[in-house]
Amino acid sequence: MLISGEYLLTPFQHLLINWKDTTTQ
């Protein structure tokens, strides 16, 4: 289910998530 949910995300959303993860560290 987690994988299916990720497929729903757009590349732009993935970039935002990755950016947030890098900034929180």
N, C-alpha and C positions, 0 to 999 in steps of 0.2 A: 504493500500500500504506500509506503514511503517513496518507493521508486516511481510509482504512478503519479504521485503528487508532485515530484520534482519535474516530471515531463510536462506538467501543466504550467510550470514556471517558464517565463520567457527568458531568452539570453540576457536581456537587460536586467531582469529581476535577479538573475544569478549573479550578475556583476555587482548589483547593490548589496546582495547578501555577502559576497566575497569581500567587498570593500568594507562593510561593517565589521566582518570578522577580523580583518587585518587592523582596523583602527582600534578595536577593543583590546587587542593585544598590545 
